Structures are given as structure tokens and as C-alpha cells.
Amino acid sequence: MARKKKEEEHKCETAGGLRWLITYADMITLLLGVFIILVSTSALHESKYNAMRIAFARVFSLFAGTREEGTMPGPAGSPFPDKSGAQIEFPEAEKHYKQQVAKGYKEERTMEKVQLLQTRSGMIFRIPEILFDEGSSELSPKYLSGLDKIGKFIEKIPNLIRIEGHTDAKPVLRNFSSNWHLSIERANSVREYLFRCAKKRLSPDEFDAYQKRFAIVGFGYSKPISKDIYSPENRRVDVVIIEESPAEIKRKILSE
């Protein structure tokens, strides 16, 4: 009788001792599942990111991506909201651009300083002071081919477009009442040129929808990108492509 009782106790101890192994195995299985999900998600994002970079390089060809410090806050009461965000470099575009310059293509050299930036609110084509003579709102003819390339891309997407004019702090000398006036006239000059080009390529209905997507803003010298408010670097026009739906714009770019 005592022996039988001892055997039963041994069986219970053995069964109870193995229960921890079942729990441990479940925990390991769960951890493995979490690890697989993390790895697969990471790989998915990386592949999408690489695909998008290649697509950008193909579409923009000559525009070198850059990273800048700071943010692009939207103006109070502006037609479209803006948010600050980290910016992304486009190394493939930069590499391709440098190759084109090395081949001596004049058209690419004229747009050498154009920057392509990415923020949470959308993409920004930053066109520096080369587009205008100092104190003027008239577009320089030798740089229009590059501006037309930007226009062709804008025509293919449904997004809202905000054209922002900026100046340095030097007093205006002619034709303009203030730097605010000069900056908005520069933004309007870019808009008018894009409209003229688009009207030649689009049907009347398409052009009507196209022009309704635009707004222009003049900031004067209130949004400098240089610490020196008198620096020529502050004289620029930003063509902002507003991302109403980031997923949608990325899908369209990747489908090109």
C-alpha cells in the first residue's frame, strides 16, 4: 500500500514538474511570433522606401535631394495648413543629377541649386534666387526649362499646390512698395508661367480643374532660411505640393 502511494506521488510530481515547460514553450512561441512580425514589417517598410526613392529619382531626374535643419511652419490664415516634419534625402536623384552635369547638359546645370525636400505636409521644390534678378519679379528666361519640368510633374497629380515667395531684408528699390509685395509678385510670376505651360498641354476641363488647386503666398523676409536676414539665400520660391493623403500620393508615385 505504501509503495503504491509512493508511485502515485512520484507521478504527480513528474507531471507538475513538466507544466513549467509548457508555459515556457508558449512564451517562446509568442516571442518568436513577435520577432517575425517585427522583422517582416521592417523589411516591408524598407522595400517600400527603396522603391519610392527609385521612383523619385526616375520622375525628378535632375533634382538633388537635400536635408535642412528647421521646419516649414504654415502662415496664419494661409489657404492650406502646413506642419513641420523631418526631411528625407533622395540619394539616387542626386547621383543621377551629378551624372547628367558631368555629361555637360546645359539644361541640368541651370537648375543646379534646386532642392527637393520632403516634410509631413508634402514635397517642396525650393527654387533659389537664380530664378529672378535682384529686386525683380520677372522670371529669368534661361531657367524656365527647369521650372517647366516641375510643372509637368504637378500636372500629373491631384494635390493642392501652394507657391510661396520669399525675399531677403534688403529694402526694395523699384516698382514694389515692400518686400511683402515683391515676394507675392514672385510667387505669382511662377504661377502664371506654370499656368501658361499647362494650358498648352491640358484640355479645357483639365486646365480648369488644374488652376483651382493653386494658391500663392508672399512672406517677405519673415521666413529666412539663413541666420543673416540680408543673405541672398533667403531669396527663393517654394513650390509646395500639399499631401492631403500621404498614402495616396506615394501610391501614385510608385505606380509611375
Buried (B, 14 or more C-beta within 10 A) or exposed (E): EEEEEEEEEEEEEEEEEEEEEEEEEEEEEEEEEEEEEEEEEEEEEEEEEEEBBBBBBEBBEBBBBBEEEEBBEBBEEBEBEBEEBEBBBBEBBBEBBBEBBEEEEEBBEBBBBBBBBBBBBBBBBBBBBBBBEEBBBEBBEEBBEBBBBBBEBBBEBEBBBBBBBBBBBBEBEEEBEBBBBBBBBBBBBBBEBBBEBBBEEBEEEEBEEBBEBBBBBBBBBBBBBEEEEEBBBBBBBBBBBBBEEEEEBBEBBEEE
